[in-house]
Structure formats: C-alpha cells, structure tokens
Amino acid sequence: MFTQSLWNSFSGTTNFPQLTKDIQVDVAIVGGGITGISTAQLLAEAGFSVAVLEARKVGGGTTSHSTGNLYYNIDQVLSSLQSKYNNEIIRRVAGSRNSAVQLIEENVKKFQIDCDFKRVPSYLYSSNEENASKVDKEYETALEAGVKMEIASSEEIPFKMTRGVRVSGQAQFNSMRYVQGLANAIESESCKIYENTRVDEFEENDEGVTLSTTGGIVRAKYAVHATHTPKGVKVMFHTVLGPYREYGVAAKLSAGEYPEGIFWGYYGSGEKVSVRSYSRGEEKFIIAVGQPHKVGQAKDNSQHIEQLVTFLKDHFDIGEVTHRWGGQHYKPADKLPYIGPQSEGSRIYVATGFSTDGLTYGVLSGMIISDHIAGNENPYTEVYKASRFTPAKSAKEFLKENLNVATQFIKDLPFKGDEDELKFLKNGEGKIIEKDGHKVAASRSESGELNLHSAFCTHMYCVVHWNNAERTWDCPCHGSRFNQEGGVLEGPALEPLKKFNSSGEKS
Ligand SMILES: Cc1cc2nc3c(=O)[nH]c(=O)nc-3n(C[C@H](O)[C@H](O)[C@H](O)COP(=O)(O)OP(=O)(O)OC[C@H]3O[C@@H](n4cnc5c(N)ncnc54)[C@H](O)[C@@H]3O)c2cc1C
C-alpha cells in the first residue's frame, strides 16, 4: 500500500542548507516540526542565537501526518483529566492551549503564511445511546471547570447523533504549510535552520550541551529535544509514554456537502473517529482519522486504514480515495505532556507526550521553553513540568504501558519463518526470519532488492515488527521505526538497524 498524507500533496518544499562545519549557538533545537520551529521563533525573537537541526525536511515528521485541527479541548477529552487533576488545572490546560492557537493565528497574519487557517466550531458527539454518557460527562466536566462548551443540535452535526456538544471558535489549517511558512519567515543570521542534518549524540557538560551531528559539532548553552519523543537511552521518558500509530484517509465526495468544522464522534463500543474537510483552490476533500493501535502491535496495519475508508463510505457518497497515511503519537502516563528541562537544573529540554494534540502543545512547548531559557515567568510552566512525573500519580497507566513493553520483550514473534521463506517474499513485503541462529528483519523493496537487517531495535533491543501499510519496521516497545534500508524514521532510536551480511555476521 502506498501511503502519503494529504498535507504532503498540498505543500511546497523547503530549501535550507545542510550543516557542514562546527558551530556555536545559544540554543540548539533538534527537530524541525511544529515544536522545533515554534521554539526557534520565540527564542530568536527574545534575542538568542538559534540553530534548528532537522534530520530530514522541515515539517515532514508527524506535523505533516496530522489532521490539522487546532482546539483547546483535548482528544482524550477533558473528563479524562478529572481523576488526576482539579478544576483549576483543567482550566489552565484549556487556557494554555487557547493561547497557542492564538499565537498560530497571529503568526499567520504577521508573516502572511498561506496555510488555509480558518476558525471553525469543534464538536464531540455520540452516535449511539451506549456512548451518550461520555458526551454528558464531558459537558459536566467543562461546566464544573469553567471551560466554555455548549450543547449542539442535531442540525449542526452531519452524522446520526444521540448527544452532542460544541466548542466555538476553534481552528483548522494545513499544518505542513504553516510550519514551512514560519520556518522561511524566521530564518536569519541569528536563527539558522539546517536540513538533512541528523543529531547522533547529546552530551551535557558544565558549560552547556555538545551535539554530534552528521555535519559537524554544535556547541550550545541549551539544547531542545523537539523530536516528538526524546532521542536515545539517556532520557528516560520512554517508560512514561505509550507510542501509538493512528491513521488518516482523504477522499473526494461524489455528491453531497463537505461538512465544516471539527467532528469527533464516538462509535460502536467507544472508538473515536475524527472527521474534517479541507479545501484549497478548487480542490476539496473529506478526511477521516482514527483506528489507533500500539506501534508494532497491529496484525494488519492496512486493515486499520481500510476501516476508515469503510467509515467514510458508510456516511458519505465517496468517490476516489486520494490519500492514506499513518502517524505516530505518544500518550503520557498522567495525561499531560512533559515540557521543560528534562530534570531539575538540566540544560537539555524535552517536549513530548502530546497524544494527538501536539499541533497546539508543540506551539505551547515553544512558549514555555523559550520563557524558561529567557528567565521569564510563564503561567503554564508548572502544569507541564517535565520533572513532575511521580509513579503514585501515574501508577495505573505507567504499569499498564510497561507491562505491555515487558510482554513485547518475551513474546514469541508472529509471522516468524525460516530462511527458505525468503524465496516467497514478494516485492514490498517484510518478515522476521531465523537465519544462522539470528533473528533477521527481511524485506524486499518495490524493485525486488532484498534487505536483511538484525531484527533488534537499536534503542532497547526489542524485536521489530513489519508494518504492511507503510512498509517499515516498527518497534513494539517504545515506538522506534525504521525504513527498509534500516534508517531511523522516528522514535527514540538514534542508530539504524544493523545490516546483516551474507555470511550471517551483523555489521
Ligand atoms: C493521525 C494523527 C492526527 C493528528 N491530528 C492532530 C490534530 O488535528 N491536532 C493536533 O493538535 N495534533 C494532532 N496530531 C498530533 C501532532 O501531529 C503531533 O503531536 C505534532 O505534529 C508533533 O510535532 P513535533 O514537532 O513535536 O514532532 P514532528 O513533527 O514529528 O517533528 C520532529 C522532527 O524531528 C526530526 N528528528 C527526529 N530525530 C532527529 C535527529 N536525531 N536529528 C535531527 N532531527 C530529528 C524529525 O525528522 C521531525 O521532522 C495528530 C497526530 C496523528 C498521528
């Protein structure tokens, strides 16, 4: 299956240079997604010299695989915060997210970023009686916490609904165009952006942080992991993050209206599907997003995507399905992201655990981290403090995620075969095989080239699984993903999968 996000089709490309020498800056930002570019903007505006180091292309990570919705409520719903946090915190979460959406809107105007930003209402609804109480609970939570939410009428929601609520004044945009546009606008002598420049190592010392990259050494007073999840084994956040893969599809309507707004609906026994429309010029699309599963733990990834196509067919008169894609998100054990110094006094910052709300949380991270580095007060620093994690608060989720990880270490592999099975491996397929007593990740490219790699993830040595939709090797433990050539696509791993040569030796 060929996967490509809608945003990739409707964005240009950026042309920032590769780093080719050693440099010194105030702040090194690793990652050029919405988090990295927003942080760079605010630090440069505060007078710091900044270098953004992006392994591939600006905006090409998860930022270009989102739904492009901007809202102050959250995807796991506000009521999920109630068991852990008081009303004051719930209000602050909504307030902080609102200020991030406002900054995006201001930037769109200030830099004239052509990214189809518009204000729309956001809806949460139940499609059956079974799920109506979830919507009722969300409404009660919002009322109690003093977060604005209203009852929606069935005329507003283009789906069968038993209960619905509305949050007015939310927004949508093309996330990739926004980040590319912002990066082009902020690049300057004191805010350098480097593409195709991968950071391989972080070393914190008394003076600051030294980063080894594919293009040179970067010495900085501070460094920021704006990589969606922190890189490497030294940063221990992976024990409190659940990595999930979720999917999107875009299609043309043959007849009927494209709905305007953000629509989150509960279906069946509580699965959530998100629907929005996107138009640019004469082109219009309907998008459905959902079908999450733990990374590397789906039996058939393609099936998850096809379920979304079926959903669209069940609810709309669908013509061509134009785009199918997957994206990653990381659920924090105690429901809120981790933003700030990785530990008390550290010069290395993290911004992670965004769930599927990171277009807003990424911008908020930029606001919190830039204020912290500049020594300014920020009203939201404490809410998201990265060093806040306490096992007591997060115990249930923490244990659940880590039990799941432990199971992946000891589980026997599905689809395991022996060396003879290589003969039957078709183009575009992958399989774990046993070869000379080693576990090998074997895959064939579209053109038939056989790739053999050690099946052990280079992060913490779990065995990777084949993702048959995106044709990648995905690690079921902490979410690292690798392409067929073994290169790191995302997740905490820093090193590629080790090549397995013909004599059976790993190199
Ligand atoms: C299906 C789906 C739908 C979503 N929809 C929404 C939505 O509607 N609204 C919302 O708010 N959020 C949404 N999200 C979440 C949101 O997209 C992400 O949280 C957000 O884009 C994360 O941005 P980021 O900049 O932190 O990470 P990314 O965009 O992933 O950027 C990280 C960058 O770091 C780079 N990098 C990684 N390793 C290195 C290295 N070693 N050296 C240098 N660079 C490196 C990568 O190449 C990448 O460009 C969705 C997520 C998914 C999966």
Ligand as a Chemical Component Dictionary entry (heavy atoms), coordinates in Angstrom:
data_LIG
# 
_chem_comp.id                   LIG 
_chem_comp.type                 NON-POLYMER 
_chem_comp.pdbx_formal_charge   0 
_chem_comp.three_letter_code    LIG 
# 
loop_
_chem_comp_atom.comp_id 
_chem_comp_atom.atom_id 
_chem_comp_atom.alt_atom_id 
_chem_comp_atom.type_symbol 
_chem_comp_atom.charge 
_chem_comp_atom.model_Cartn_x 
_chem_comp_atom.model_Cartn_y 
_chem_comp_atom.model_Cartn_z 
_chem_comp_atom.pdbx_ordinal 
LIG C1  C1  C 0 -3.048 10.723 12.811 1  
LIG C2  C2  C 0 -2.694 11.912 13.657 2  
LIG C3  C3  C 0 -3.523 13.029 13.655 3  
LIG C4  C4  C 0 -3.209 14.140 14.433 4  
LIG N1  N1  N 0 -4.018 15.238 14.404 5  
LIG C5  C5  C 0 -3.746 16.298 15.189 6  
LIG C6  C6  C 0 -4.606 17.428 15.191 7  
LIG O1  O1  O 0 -5.569 17.514 14.457 8  
LIG N2  N2  N 0 -4.325 18.429 16.055 9  
LIG C7  C7  C 0 -3.239 18.384 16.889 10 
LIG O2  O2  O 0 -3.042 19.319 17.661 11 
LIG N3  N3  N 0 -2.375 17.350 16.850 12 
LIG C8  C8  C 0 -2.593 16.309 16.022 13 
LIG N4  N4  N 0 -1.750 15.248 16.000 14 
LIG C9  C9  C 0 -0.503 15.306 16.786 15 
LIG C10 C10 C 0 0.531  16.216 16.112 16 
LIG O3  O3  O 0 0.562  15.981 14.727 17 
LIG C11 C11 C 0 1.920  15.992 16.699 18 
LIG O4  O4  O 0 1.837  15.934 18.104 19 
LIG C12 C12 C 0 2.853  17.120 16.312 20 
LIG O5  O5  O 0 2.899  17.270 14.918 21 
LIG C13 C13 C 0 4.251  16.851 16.858 22 
LIG O6  O6  O 0 5.094  17.854 16.361 23 
LIG P1  P1  P 0 6.639  17.806 16.696 24 
LIG O7  O7  O 0 7.254  18.991 16.066 25 
LIG O8  O8  O 0 6.812  17.650 18.165 26 
LIG O9  O9  O 0 7.138  16.443 16.027 27 
LIG P2  P2  P 0 7.425  16.140 14.480 28 
LIG O10 O10 O 0 6.532  16.880 13.586 29 
LIG O11 O11 O 0 7.457  14.657 14.353 30 
LIG O12 O12 O 0 8.870  16.728 14.275 31 
LIG C14 C14 C 0 10.010 16.112 14.831 32 
LIG C15 C15 C 0 11.165 16.315 13.858 33 
LIG O13 O13 O 0 12.353 15.844 14.469 34 
LIG C16 C16 C 0 13.167 15.332 13.452 35 
LIG N5  N5  N 0 14.155 14.450 14.053 36 
LIG C17 C17 C 0 13.937 13.243 14.641 37 
LIG N6  N6  N 0 15.113 12.716 15.061 38 
LIG C18 C18 C 0 16.077 13.621 14.750 39 
LIG C19 C19 C 0 17.501 13.649 14.940 40 
LIG N7  N7  N 0 18.165 12.626 15.519 41 
LIG N8  N8  N 0 18.194 14.739 14.487 42 
LIG C20 C20 C 0 17.528 15.771 13.893 43 
LIG N9  N9  N 0 16.200 15.786 13.687 44 
LIG C21 C21 C 0 15.474 14.728 14.116 45 
LIG C22 C22 C 0 12.191 14.602 12.532 46 
LIG O14 O14 O 0 12.729 14.401 11.233 47 
LIG C23 C23 C 0 10.984 15.519 12.562 48 
LIG O15 O15 O 0 10.952 16.411 11.465 49 
LIG C24 C24 C 0 -2.034 14.127 15.227 50 
LIG C25 C25 C 0 -1.196 13.001 15.234 51 
LIG C26 C26 C 0 -1.523 11.902 14.463 52 
LIG C27 C27 C 0 -0.628 10.717 14.482 53 
# 
loop_
_chem_comp_bond.comp_id 
_chem_comp_bond.atom_id_1 
_chem_comp_bond.atom_id_2 
_chem_comp_bond.value_order 
_chem_comp_bond.pdbx_ordinal 
LIG C1  C2  SING 1  
LIG C2  C3  SING 2  
LIG C2  C26 DOUB 3  
LIG C3  C4  DOUB 4  
LIG C4  N1  SING 5  
LIG C4  C24 SING 6  
LIG N1  C5  DOUB 7  
LIG C5  C6  SING 8  
LIG C5  C8  SING 9  
LIG C6  O1  DOUB 10 
LIG C6  N2  SING 11 
LIG N2  C7  SING 12 
LIG C7  O2  DOUB 13 
LIG C7  N3  SING 14 
LIG N3  C8  DOUB 15 
LIG C8  N4  SING 16 
LIG N4  C9  SING 17 
LIG N4  C24 SING 18 
LIG C9  C10 SING 19 
LIG C10 O3  SING 20 
LIG C10 C11 SING 21 
LIG C11 O4  SING 22 
LIG C11 C12 SING 23 
LIG C12 O5  SING 24 
LIG C12 C13 SING 25 
LIG C13 O6  SING 26 
LIG O6  P1  SING 27 
LIG P1  O7  DOUB 28 
LIG P1  O8  SING 29 
LIG P1  O9  SING 30 
LIG O9  P2  SING 31 
LIG P2  O10 DOUB 32 
LIG P2  O11 SING 33 
LIG P2  O12 SING 34 
LIG O12 C14 SING 35 
LIG C14 C15 SING 36 
LIG C15 O13 SING 37 
LIG C15 C23 SING 38 
LIG O13 C16 SING 39 
LIG C16 N5  SING 40 
LIG C16 C22 SING 41 
LIG N5  C17 SING 42 
LIG N5  C21 SING 43 
LIG C17 N6  DOUB 44 
LIG N6  C18 SING 45 
LIG C18 C19 SING 46 
LIG C18 C21 DOUB 47 
LIG C19 N7  SING 48 
LIG C19 N8  DOUB 49 
LIG N8  C20 SING 50 
LIG C20 N9  DOUB 51 
LIG N9  C21 SING 52 
LIG C22 O14 SING 53 
LIG C22 C23 SING 54 
LIG C23 O15 SING 55 
LIG C24 C25 DOUB 56 
LIG C25 C26 SING 57 
LIG C26 C27 SING 58 
# 
